[in-house]
Amino acid sequence: MSETKTIADSKRVFHEAFPHVIPPIYRRLADELLVELHLLSRNKNFQPDPLFEVGVYQVFNSFTNGYRPEKHLTNLFNALCECNGFDPIAIQKDSQKLIEIAKEYEAGKIEDWFKNKGIDAPERIKSLIDSLYRKDIYYTRLQAIGLFSLLTYAKPKSEESINERREMTQNILGNIGFSQKRVERDLNLYKSNLERLTQAIELLKETIEADKKRRSAK
């Protein structure tokens, strides 16, 4: 892509690829993700890695929960990625494979693999870990969300384990050389935004249901 490509250019390409009205509750997410991917694609220090891919995939899926019509989701994801030069099919496939691997192991085992720089880890996990130990690695919040997501999919799963997985994420990325405070801030913001979206969706459902009851009572 041309280095002079602007956010406006990316948005134009996006709207050409996805000419549908995005419901207001999801519009901000789409815009913010588009801008974030645009800025990363323009950053010479950034190179996509597996954690970034899982982060993109997880953020999109988390923040489009309840999106209607559901059949638009694939096109929406593709448009957001492609307008910034990223391959949506590769991101989806690679992310799903890593998630399936994570589901087979305990979170503590995955943490040990990171601590030992991939020794005895499955090949895909080892490749992921190797990509994080590049000298020129550039941190993004999507990597933090990607690692947190993999650990969350791992066994055992419980409400109490979420905070533990968050701490694991901070420790792992901190050991690699990223700022633990920044990782903590990014994960807290992700959690907060997700909670607000969930509340907004529930409120919307209640409003629609109440409106249906009023109509049927007339």
GROMACS elastic network, one bead per residue, 0.5 to 0.9 nm:
[ bonds ]
;  ai    aj funct       b0    kb
    1     4     6  0.85382   500
    1     5     6  0.74359   500
    1    41     6  0.89051   500
    1    42     6  0.89996   500
    1    84     6  0.84183   500
    1    85     6  0.70402   500
    2     5     6  0.55766   500
    3     6     6  0.84936   500
    3    42     6  0.66226   500
    4    42     6  0.86847   500
    5     8     6  0.81442   500
    5     9     6  0.60243   500
    5    10     6  0.73385   500
    5    42     6  0.82244   500
    6     9     6  0.50587   500
    6    10     6  0.64792   500
    6    11     6  0.87011   500
    6    38     6  0.81412   500
    7    10     6  0.50482   500
    7    11     6  0.61354   500
    7    12     6  0.85640   500
    7    34     6  0.84624   500
    7    35     6  0.66359   500
    7    38     6  0.65081   500
    7    39     6  0.80553   500
    8    11     6  0.50383   500
    8    12     6  0.61159   500
    8    13     6  0.86732   500
    9    12     6  0.51192   500
    9    13     6  0.63201   500
    9    14     6  0.85689   500
    9    83     6  0.85042   500
   10    13     6  0.51783   500
   10    14     6  0.60692   500
   10    15     6  0.87085   500
   10    34     6  0.78754   500
   10    35     6  0.83932   500
   10    38     6  0.70722   500
   10    80     6  0.88252   500
   10    83     6  0.52817   500
   10    84     6  0.62074   500
   11    15     6  0.61474   500
   11    16     6  0.85336   500
   11    31     6  0.85678   500
   11    34     6  0.76171   500
   11    35     6  0.85232   500
   11    80     6  0.88418   500
   11    83     6  0.73472   500
   12    15     6  0.52966   500
   12    16     6  0.62411   500
   12    17     6  0.87044   500
   12    83     6  0.83856   500
   13    16     6  0.51425   500
   13    17     6  0.62847   500
   13    18     6  0.85893   500
   13    79     6  0.80491   500
   13    82     6  0.85562   500
   13    83     6  0.55105   500
   13    84     6  0.87648   500
   14    17     6  0.51703   500
   14    18     6  0.59646   500
   14    19     6  0.81970   500
   14    34     6  0.85026   500
   14    76     6  0.87191   500
   14    79     6  0.53790   500
   14    80     6  0.62723   500
   14    81     6  0.87606   500
   14    82     6  0.78292   500
   14    83     6  0.53335   500
   14    84     6  0.86420   500
   15    19     6  0.51984   500
   15    20     6  0.78401   500
   15    79     6  0.80078   500
   16    19     6  0.57286   500
   16    79     6  0.86971   500
   17    75     6  0.78886   500
   17    76     6  0.83813   500
   17    78     6  0.85215   500
   17    79     6  0.56847   500
   17    80     6  0.89310   500
   17    82     6  0.88814   500
   17    83     6  0.82154   500
   18    21     6  0.85799   500
   18    72     6  0.87453   500
   18    75     6  0.67037   500
   18    76     6  0.62776   500
   18    78     6  0.88678   500
   18    79     6  0.61990   500
   18    80     6  0.87636   500
   20    72     6  0.85176   500
   21    24     6  0.87384   500
   21    27     6  0.88802   500
   22    25     6  0.82691   500
   22    26     6  0.65733   500
   22    27     6  0.56393   500
   22    30     6  0.83852   500
   23    26     6  0.56309   500
   23    27     6  0.61086   500
   23    67     6  0.79954   500
   23    68     6  0.80714   500
   24    28     6  0.74238   500
   25    28     6  0.71292   500
   25    29     6  0.82534   500
   25   197     6  0.77356   500
   25   200     6  0.75410   500
   25   201     6  0.78735   500
   26    29     6  0.54283   500
   26    30     6  0.64474   500
   26    31     6  0.88315   500
   26    63     6  0.73242   500
   26    64     6  0.67002   500
   26    67     6  0.76518   500
   26   197     6  0.86158   500
   27    30     6  0.52224   500
   27    31     6  0.62177   500
   27    32     6  0.86253   500
   28    31     6  0.51143   500
   28    32     6  0.60096   500
   28    33     6  0.84626   500
   29    32     6  0.51898   500
   29    33     6  0.59984   500
   29    34     6  0.83647   500
   29    60     6  0.82416   500
   29    63     6  0.68740   500
   29    64     6  0.83028   500
   30    33     6  0.53173   500
   30    34     6  0.60208   500
   30    35     6  0.86189   500
   30    60     6  0.83940   500
   30    63     6  0.89547   500
   30    76     6  0.85204   500
   30    80     6  0.75290   500
   31    34     6  0.51190   500
   31    35     6  0.61984   500
   31    36     6  0.85897   500
   31    80     6  0.89330   500
   32    35     6  0.51808   500
   32    36     6  0.60689   500
   32    37     6  0.85882   500
   33    36     6  0.50191   500
   33    37     6  0.60615   500
   33    38     6  0.83945   500
   33    56     6  0.84190   500
   33    59     6  0.86112   500
   33    60     6  0.82166   500
   33    80     6  0.75160   500
   34    37     6  0.53124   500
   34    38     6  0.60926   500
   34    39     6  0.87099   500
   34    80     6  0.56722   500
   34    81     6  0.76768   500
   34    83     6  0.81856   500
   34    84     6  0.76736   500
   35    39     6  0.61757   500
   35    40     6  0.86300   500
   35    84     6  0.89805   500
   36    39     6  0.52620   500
   36    40     6  0.62738   500
   36    41     6  0.86184   500
   37    40     6  0.51186   500
   37    41     6  0.60463   500
   37    42     6  0.86558   500
   37    56     6  0.89365   500
   37    80     6  0.80880   500
   37    81     6  0.74079   500
   37    84     6  0.63024   500
   37    85     6  0.88798   500
   37    86     6  0.84287   500
   38    41     6  0.51318   500
   38    42     6  0.63683   500
   38    43     6  0.87879   500
   38    83     6  0.81603   500
   38    84     6  0.53294   500
   38    85     6  0.84850   500
   39    42     6  0.51869   500
   39    43     6  0.62780   500
   39    84     6  0.87982   500
   40    43     6  0.50410   500
   40    44     6  0.82506   500
   40    45     6  0.86853   500
   40    46     6  0.62969   500
   40    47     6  0.84378   500
   40    48     6  0.88994   500
   40    84     6  0.88152   500
   40   140     6  0.85783   500
   41    44     6  0.78195   500
   41    46     6  0.73723   500
   41    47     6  0.84474   500
   41    48     6  0.89553   500
   41    84     6  0.63786   500
   41    85     6  0.71535   500
   41    86     6  0.81510   500
   42    45     6  0.89374   500
   42    46     6  0.82919   500
   42    84     6  0.88503   500
   43    46     6  0.55049   500
   43    47     6  0.86016   500
   44    47     6  0.79721   500
   45   136     6  0.71305   500
   45   137     6  0.75979   500
   45   138     6  0.61869   500
   46   136     6  0.84884   500
   46   137     6  0.72527   500
   46   138     6  0.54264   500
   46   139     6  0.80451   500
   46   140     6  0.87607   500
   47   137     6  0.76227   500
   47   138     6  0.73801   500
   48    51     6  0.83206   500
   48    52     6  0.61330   500
   48    53     6  0.71584   500
   48    86     6  0.88643   500
   49    52     6  0.53275   500
   49    53     6  0.64145   500
   49    54     6  0.89517   500
   49   128     6  0.71580   500
   49   131     6  0.64015   500
   49   132     6  0.77436   500
   49   143     6  0.83189   500
   50    53     6  0.50050   500
   50    54     6  0.62877   500
   50    55     6  0.85570   500
   50    91     6  0.82240   500
   50    94     6  0.72886   500
   50    95     6  0.72689   500
   50    98     6  0.83799   500
   50   125     6  0.89861   500
   50   127     6  0.83963   500
   50   128     6  0.55873   500
   50   129     6  0.88015   500
   50   131     6  0.77955   500
   50   143     6  0.82727   500
   50   146     6  0.82435   500
   51    54     6  0.51218   500
   51    55     6  0.60691   500
   51    56     6  0.86470   500
   51    95     6  0.82897   500
   51   128     6  0.70220   500
   51   129     6  0.89870   500
   51   132     6  0.86025   500
   51   142     6  0.73028   500
   51   144     6  0.76153   500
   51   145     6  0.80360   500
   51   147     6  0.60443   500
   51   150     6  0.88316   500
   52    56     6  0.62082   500
   52    57     6  0.86141   500
   52    91     6  0.89136   500
   52   140     6  0.76134   500
   52   141     6  0.83554   500
   52   142     6  0.52077   500
   52   144     6  0.81279   500
   52   145     6  0.81901   500
   52   146     6  0.61313   500
   52   147     6  0.86766   500
   53    56     6  0.52110   500
   53    57     6  0.61928   500
   53    58     6  0.85277   500
   53    90     6  0.86003   500
   53    91     6  0.52219   500
   53    92     6  0.76513   500
   53    94     6  0.74211   500
   53    95     6  0.61588   500
   53   142     6  0.78543   500
   53   143     6  0.78924   500
   53   146     6  0.72427   500
   54    57     6  0.50950   500
   54    58     6  0.59234   500
   54    59     6  0.84227   500
   54    91     6  0.72789   500
   54    92     6  0.79410   500
   54    94     6  0.77625   500
   54    96     6  0.79635   500
   54    98     6  0.79103   500
   54    99     6  0.81065   500
   54   142     6  0.78158   500
   54   143     6  0.76398   500
   54   145     6  0.78226   500
   54   147     6  0.76985   500
   54   149     6  0.76682   500
   54   150     6  0.79741   500
   55    58     6  0.51276   500
   55    59     6  0.59227   500
   55    60     6  0.84194   500
   55    95     6  0.84680   500
   55   141     6  0.80515   500
   55   143     6  0.57195   500
   55   144     6  0.73174   500
   55   145     6  0.50601   500
   55   147     6  0.75156   500
   55   148     6  0.86903   500
   55   149     6  0.75250   500
   56    59     6  0.52951   500
   56    60     6  0.61535   500
   56    61     6  0.86099   500
   56    91     6  0.78799   500
   56    92     6  0.89510   500
   56    95     6  0.89655   500
   56   142     6  0.61838   500
   56   143     6  0.85480   500
   56   145     6  0.83812   500
   56   146     6  0.74963   500
   57    60     6  0.53698   500
   57    61     6  0.62327   500
   57    62     6  0.85835   500
   57    77     6  0.86495   500
   57    88     6  0.88701   500
   57    91     6  0.69498   500
   57    92     6  0.63517   500
   57    95     6  0.68081   500
   57    96     6  0.87040   500
   57   146     6  0.82913   500
   58    61     6  0.51407   500
   58    62     6  0.58782   500
   58    63     6  0.84119   500
   58    95     6  0.85467   500
   58   142     6  0.89186   500
   58   145     6  0.76278   500
   58   146     6  0.69871   500
   58   149     6  0.71534   500
   59    62     6  0.51762   500
   59    63     6  0.60112   500
   59    64     6  0.84005   500
   59   142     6  0.79418   500
   59   145     6  0.76709   500
   59   146     6  0.85619   500
   59   190     6  0.85651   500
   60    63     6  0.54374   500
   60    64     6  0.60391   500
   60    65     6  0.86961   500
   60    77     6  0.73116   500
   61    64     6  0.53599   500
   61    65     6  0.63840   500
   62    65     6  0.56687   500
   62   194     6  0.73222   500
   63    66     6  0.86577   500
   63    67     6  0.86957   500
   63   193     6  0.87092   500
   63   194     6  0.67712   500
   63   197     6  0.71649   500
   63   198     6  0.87261   500
   64    67     6  0.52493   500
   64    68     6  0.89080   500
   64    73     6  0.79351   500
   65   197     6  0.88211   500
   65   198     6  0.83030   500
   65   201     6  0.85935   500
   66    69     6  0.88708   500
   66    70     6  0.78487   500
   66   201     6  0.73731   500
   67    70     6  0.57912   500
   67    72     6  0.85808   500
   67    73     6  0.76430   500
   68    71     6  0.76684   500
   68    72     6  0.75733   500
   68    73     6  0.83594   500
   69    72     6  0.58155   500
   69    73     6  0.77144   500
   70    73     6  0.55978   500
   70    74     6  0.84354   500
   71    74     6  0.68866   500
   71    75     6  0.80648   500
   72    75     6  0.54597   500
   72    76     6  0.60735   500
   72    77     6  0.87348   500
   73    77     6  0.61267   500
   73    78     6  0.84910   500
   74    77     6  0.52581   500
   74    78     6  0.61137   500
   74    79     6  0.85512   500
   75    78     6  0.50421   500
   75    79     6  0.59938   500
   75    80     6  0.85864   500
   76    79     6  0.51872   500
   76    80     6  0.62352   500
   76    81     6  0.87297   500
   77    80     6  0.52575   500
   77    81     6  0.63348   500
   77    82     6  0.85331   500
   77    88     6  0.69581   500
   78    81     6  0.53295   500
   78    82     6  0.58624   500
   78    83     6  0.83505   500
   78    86     6  0.88588   500
   78    87     6  0.78743   500
   78    88     6  0.52986   500
   78    89     6  0.77401   500
   79    82     6  0.51995   500
   79    83     6  0.58454   500
   79    84     6  0.86317   500
   79    88     6  0.83575   500
   80    83     6  0.57624   500
   80    84     6  0.70464   500
   80    86     6  0.85891   500
   80    88     6  0.84393   500
   81    84     6  0.55936   500
   81    85     6  0.64240   500
   81    87     6  0.63524   500
   81    88     6  0.56440   500
   82    86     6  0.52057   500
   82    87     6  0.62049   500
   82    88     6  0.68157   500
   83    86     6  0.76281   500
   86    90     6  0.86460   500
   86    91     6  0.81002   500
   87    90     6  0.54883   500
   87    91     6  0.62542   500
   87    92     6  0.87478   500
   88    91     6  0.50321   500
   88    92     6  0.60642   500
   88    93     6  0.85529   500
   89    92     6  0.52000   500
   89    93     6  0.60970   500
   89    94     6  0.84397   500
   90    93     6  0.52109   500
   90    94     6  0.58480   500
   90    95     6  0.82019   500
   91    94     6  0.54000   500
   91    95     6  0.59143   500
   91    96     6  0.84782   500
   92    95     6  0.52261   500
   92    96     6  0.60805   500
   92    97     6  0.86523   500
   93    96     6  0.52539   500
   93    97     6  0.62711   500
   93    98     6  0.87476   500
   94    97     6  0.52741   500
   94    98     6  0.63335   500
   94    99     6  0.86917   500
   95    98     6  0.52057   500
   95    99     6  0.61202   500
   95   100     6  0.86047   500
   95   146     6  0.89458   500
   96    99     6  0.50644   500
   96   100     6  0.61384   500
   96   101     6  0.86769   500
   97   100     6  0.51575   500
   97   101     6  0.63509   500
   97   102     6  0.87286   500
   97   124     6  0.84701   500
   98   101     6  0.51075   500
   98   102     6  0.61893   500
   98   103     6  0.87254   500
   98   124     6  0.70631   500
   98   125     6  0.72968   500
   98   150     6  0.75352   500
   99   102     6  0.50014   500
   99   103     6  0.62655   500
   99   104     6  0.89658   500
   99   149     6  0.81897   500
   99   150     6  0.58939   500
   99   153     6  0.67614   500
   99   154     6  0.83247   500
  100   103     6  0.52242   500
  100   104     6  0.68744   500
  100   153     6  0.83639   500
  101   104     6  0.54397   500
  101   105     6  0.72367   500
  101   122     6  0.82370   500
  101   124     6  0.85299   500
  101   125     6  0.82388   500
  101   150     6  0.88487   500
  101   154     6  0.85076   500
  102   105     6  0.56426   500
  102   106     6  0.77629   500
  102   107     6  0.78964   500
  102   110     6  0.76267   500
  102   125     6  0.88398   500
  102   150     6  0.57842   500
  102   151     6  0.69821   500
  102   152     6  0.86187   500
  102   153     6  0.61230   500
  102   154     6  0.50150   500
  102   155     6  0.81005   500
  103   106     6  0.77359   500
  103   107     6  0.89659   500
  103   150     6  0.80028   500
  103   151     6  0.86365   500
  103   152     6  0.87688   500
  103   153     6  0.53616   500
  103   155     6  0.63664   500
  104   153     6  0.89082   500
  104   154     6  0.67399   500
  104   155     6  0.72436   500
  105   108     6  0.83410   500
  105   109     6  0.65609   500
  105   110     6  0.70877   500
  105   154     6  0.57145   500
  105   155     6  0.58950   500
  105   156     6  0.85635   500
  106   109     6  0.53239   500
  106   110     6  0.66739   500
  106   111     6  0.88461   500
  106   151     6  0.82541   500
  106   154     6  0.52997   500
  106   156     6  0.61677   500
  107   110     6  0.51521   500
  107   111     6  0.62042   500
  107   112     6  0.86925   500
  107   150     6  0.84232   500
  107   151     6  0.53686   500
  107   152     6  0.76224   500
  107   153     6  0.83025   500
  107   154     6  0.51442   500
  107   155     6  0.59020   500
  107   156     6  0.73580   500
  107   165     6  0.75337   500
  107   168     6  0.86590   500
  108   112     6  0.62131   500
  108   113     6  0.87598   500
  108   151     6  0.86227   500
  108   154     6  0.88349   500
  108   155     6  0.87300   500
  108   168     6  0.86043   500
  109   112     6  0.50628   500
  109   113     6  0.64166   500
  109   114     6  0.89024   500
  110   113     6  0.51144   500
  110   114     6  0.65650   500
  110   115     6  0.88062   500
  110   121     6  0.81092   500
  110   125     6  0.86168   500
  110   150     6  0.88774   500
  110   151     6  0.74055   500
  110   154     6  0.82334   500
  111   114     6  0.52352   500
  111   115     6  0.63014   500
  111   116     6  0.87304   500
  111   151     6  0.82606   500
  111   168     6  0.70407   500
  111   169     6  0.85111   500
  111   172     6  0.70935   500
  112   116     6  0.60900   500
  112   117     6  0.84423   500
  112   118     6  0.83284   500
  112   119     6  0.88931   500
  113   116     6  0.51726   500
  113   117     6  0.59937   500
  113   119     6  0.61624   500
  113   120     6  0.72839   500
  113   121     6  0.59593   500
  113   125     6  0.82373   500
  113   126     6  0.79303   500
  113   129     6  0.82466   500
  114   118     6  0.57692   500
  114   119     6  0.84176   500
  114   121     6  0.88686   500
  114   125     6  0.89080   500
  114   126     6  0.85213   500
  114   129     6  0.64422   500
  114   172     6  0.67111   500
  114   176     6  0.89413   500
  115   118     6  0.76854   500
  115   172     6  0.71033   500
  115   175     6  0.78788   500
  115   176     6  0.89927   500
  116   119     6  0.57032   500
  116   120     6  0.88159   500
  117   121     6  0.88520   500
  117   126     6  0.75154   500
  117   129     6  0.63411   500
  117   130     6  0.71611   500
  117   133     6  0.84550   500
  118   121     6  0.51941   500
  118   122     6  0.81639   500
  118   123     6  0.86239   500
  118   125     6  0.70265   500
  118   127     6  0.79278   500
  118   128     6  0.85575   500
  118   129     6  0.60303   500
  118   130     6  0.73115   500
  119   122     6  0.88697   500
  119   126     6  0.73664   500
  120   123     6  0.86784   500
  120   126     6  0.81580   500
  121   124     6  0.80530   500
  121   125     6  0.60146   500
  121   126     6  0.55444   500
  122   125     6  0.53782   500
  122   126     6  0.60971   500
  122   127     6  0.86163   500
  123   126     6  0.50167   500
  123   127     6  0.60567   500
  123   128     6  0.85465   500
  124   127     6  0.50782   500
  124   128     6  0.61931   500
  124   129     6  0.86982   500
  125   129     6  0.61887   500
  125   130     6  0.85558   500
  126   129     6  0.50750   500
  126   130     6  0.60580   500
  126   131     6  0.85998   500
  127   130     6  0.50648   500
  127   131     6  0.62555   500
  127   132     6  0.89386   500
  128   131     6  0.52639   500
  128   132     6  0.67889   500
  129   132     6  0.52994   500
  129   133     6  0.68790   500
  130   133     6  0.54550   500
  130   134     6  0.72850   500
  131   134     6  0.59898   500
  131   137     6  0.81010   500
  132   135     6  0.85806   500
  132   137     6  0.64203   500
  132   138     6  0.89654   500
  132   173     6  0.89644   500
  132   176     6  0.73337   500
  133   136     6  0.84399   500
  133   137     6  0.70240   500
  133   176     6  0.68304   500
  134   137     6  0.52776   500
  138   178     6  0.89935   500
  139   142     6  0.84049   500
  139   143     6  0.70044   500
  139   144     6  0.84617   500
  139   178     6  0.69421   500
  140   143     6  0.56002   500
  140   144     6  0.71700   500
  141   144     6  0.51487   500
  141   145     6  0.62999   500
  141   146     6  0.85010   500
  141   182     6  0.84359   500
  141   183     6  0.70534   500
  141   186     6  0.58528   500
  141   187     6  0.78426   500
  142   145     6  0.50249   500
  142   146     6  0.58925   500
  142   147     6  0.86135   500
  142   186     6  0.87737   500
  143   147     6  0.61845   500
  143   148     6  0.84675   500
  144   147     6  0.53276   500
  144   148     6  0.60824   500
  144   149     6  0.84659   500
  144   169     6  0.68409   500
  144   170     6  0.79784   500
  144   173     6  0.76011   500
  144   183     6  0.61986   500
  144   184     6  0.87689   500
  144   186     6  0.74150   500
  144   187     6  0.70265   500
  145   148     6  0.50533   500
  145   149     6  0.59403   500
  145   150     6  0.86397   500
  145   169     6  0.86499   500
  145   183     6  0.88491   500
  145   186     6  0.79787   500
  145   187     6  0.66154   500
  145   190     6  0.77847   500
  146   149     6  0.51284   500
  146   150     6  0.63623   500
  146   151     6  0.87760   500
  147   150     6  0.51639   500
  147   151     6  0.62678   500
  147   152     6  0.85205   500
  147   169     6  0.62920   500
  147   172     6  0.89409   500
  147   173     6  0.87366   500
  148   151     6  0.51877   500
  148   152     6  0.60440   500
  148   153     6  0.87102   500
  148   162     6  0.89515   500
  148   165     6  0.63339   500
  148   166     6  0.61861   500
  148   168     6  0.80066   500
  148   169     6  0.56062   500
  148   170     6  0.88134   500
  148   187     6  0.81870   500
  149   153     6  0.62337   500
  149   154     6  0.86986   500
  149   165     6  0.86750   500
  150   153     6  0.52189   500
  150   154     6  0.64218   500
  151   154     6  0.50954   500
  151   155     6  0.81577   500
  151   162     6  0.88719   500
  151   165     6  0.58945   500
  151   166     6  0.84551   500
  151   168     6  0.81347   500
  151   169     6  0.78356   500
  152   155     6  0.78329   500
  152   156     6  0.88349   500
  152   157     6  0.72397   500
  152   161     6  0.79549   500
  152   162     6  0.66863   500
  152   165     6  0.62850   500
  152   166     6  0.86255   500
  153   156     6  0.85947   500
  153   157     6  0.74367   500
  154   157     6  0.69896   500
  155   158     6  0.88279   500
  156   161     6  0.78209   500
  157   160     6  0.83459   500
  157   161     6  0.64562   500
  157   162     6  0.81977   500
  158   161     6  0.52380   500
  158   162     6  0.71247   500
  159   162     6  0.58044   500
  159   163     6  0.82541   500
  160   163     6  0.64607   500
  160   164     6  0.73741   500
  161   164     6  0.50021   500
  161   165     6  0.61438   500
  161   166     6  0.86226   500
  162   165     6  0.51112   500
  162   166     6  0.62609   500
  162   167     6  0.87605   500
  163   167     6  0.63129   500
  163   168     6  0.86231   500
  164   167     6  0.51205   500
  164   168     6  0.61479   500
  164   169     6  0.86258   500
  165   169     6  0.61319   500
  165   170     6  0.86713   500
  166   169     6  0.51272   500
  166   170     6  0.64026   500
  166   171     6  0.87556   500
  166   184     6  0.78149   500
  166   187     6  0.74340   500
  167   170     6  0.50993   500
  167   171     6  0.61678   500
  167   172     6  0.85727   500
  167   184     6  0.82231   500
  168   171     6  0.50976   500
  168   172     6  0.59975   500
  168   173     6  0.85081   500
  169   172     6  0.52494   500
  169   173     6  0.61184   500
  169   174     6  0.82052   500
  169   180     6  0.88389   500
  169   183     6  0.78962   500
  169   184     6  0.86168   500
  170   173     6  0.54578   500
  170   174     6  0.57764   500
  170   175     6  0.85232   500
  170   178     6  0.87347   500
  170   179     6  0.83238   500
  170   180     6  0.52598   500
  170   181     6  0.79919   500
  170   182     6  0.88510   500
  170   183     6  0.58875   500
  170   184     6  0.63587   500
  171   175     6  0.60877   500
  171   176     6  0.86817   500
  171   180     6  0.69944   500
  172   175     6  0.52439   500
  172   176     6  0.65129   500
  172   177     6  0.89399   500
  172   178     6  0.89927   500
  172   180     6  0.89826   500
  173   176     6  0.50174   500
  173   177     6  0.64604   500
  173   178     6  0.55365   500
  173   179     6  0.76235   500
  173   180     6  0.70200   500
  173   183     6  0.76964   500
  174   177     6  0.51204   500
  174   179     6  0.57913   500
  174   180     6  0.51163   500
  174   181     6  0.88632   500
  174   183     6  0.82392   500
  175   178     6  0.72903   500
  175   180     6  0.88522   500
  177   180     6  0.86292   500
  178   181     6  0.88287   500
  178   182     6  0.79017   500
  178   183     6  0.76712   500
  179   182     6  0.52552   500
  179   183     6  0.63375   500
  179   184     6  0.86572   500
  180   184     6  0.60139   500
  180   185     6  0.84877   500
  181   184     6  0.50335   500
  181   185     6  0.60897   500
  181   186     6  0.85888   500
  182   185     6  0.50198   500
  182   186     6  0.61138   500
  182   187     6  0.85839   500
  183   186     6  0.51461   500
  183   187     6  0.61614   500
  183   188     6  0.85463   500
  184   187     6  0.52449   500
  184   188     6  0.60867   500
  184   189     6  0.85449   500
  185   188     6  0.51712   500
  185   189     6  0.61217   500
  185   190     6  0.85819   500
  186   189     6  0.51332   500
  186   190     6  0.61432   500
  186   191     6  0.86482   500
  187   191     6  0.61586   500
  187   192     6  0.85508   500
  188   191     6  0.50600   500
  188   192     6  0.60572   500
  188   193     6  0.85602   500
  189   192     6  0.50055   500
  189   193     6  0.60247   500
  189   194     6  0.83948   500
  190   193     6  0.52970   500
  190   194     6  0.60798   500
  190   195     6  0.86068   500
  191   194     6  0.51491   500
  191   195     6  0.61697   500
  191   196     6  0.86975   500
  192   195     6  0.51784   500
  192   196     6  0.62909   500
  192   197     6  0.86967   500
  193   196     6  0.51143   500
  193   197     6  0.61951   500
  193   198     6  0.86424   500
  194   197     6  0.51031   500
  194   198     6  0.61867   500
  194   199     6  0.86625   500
  195   198     6  0.50853   500
  195   199     6  0.62361   500
  195   200     6  0.86131   500
  196   199     6  0.51148   500
  196   200     6  0.61225   500
  196   201     6  0.86223   500
  197   201     6  0.61297   500
  197   202     6  0.86021   500
  198   201     6  0.51616   500
  198   202     6  0.62508   500
  198   203     6  0.86300   500
  199   202     6  0.51282   500
  199   203     6  0.61314   500
  199   204     6  0.85637   500
  200   203     6  0.50547   500
  200   204     6  0.61014   500
  200   205     6  0.86227   500
  201   204     6  0.50275   500
  201   205     6  0.61981   500
  201   206     6  0.86446   500
  202   205     6  0.50720   500
  202   206     6  0.62065   500
  202   207     6  0.86074   500
  203   206     6  0.50776   500
  203   207     6  0.61305   500
  203   208     6  0.86299   500
  204   207     6  0.50635   500
  204   208     6  0.61784   500
  204   209     6  0.85558   500
  205   208     6  0.51735   500
  205   209     6  0.61008   500
  205   210     6  0.85440   500
  206   209     6  0.50764   500
  206   210     6  0.60339   500
  206   211     6  0.84945   500
  207   210     6  0.51238   500
  207   211     6  0.61108   500
  207   212     6  0.86378   500
  208   211     6  0.50794   500
  208   212     6  0.62416   500
  208   213     6  0.87688   500
  209   212     6  0.50855   500
  209   213     6  0.63606   500
  209   214     6  0.87698   500
  210   213     6  0.51362   500
  210   214     6  0.62924   500
  210   215     6  0.86959   500
  211   214     6  0.51246   500
  211   215     6  0.62364   500
  211   216     6  0.86780   500
  212   215     6  0.51372   500
  212   216     6  0.61805   500
  212   217     6  0.86016   500
  213   216     6  0.51298   500
  213   217     6  0.61062   500
  213   218     6  0.88643   500
  214   217     6  0.51508   500
  214   218     6  0.66194   500
  215   218     6  0.54985   500
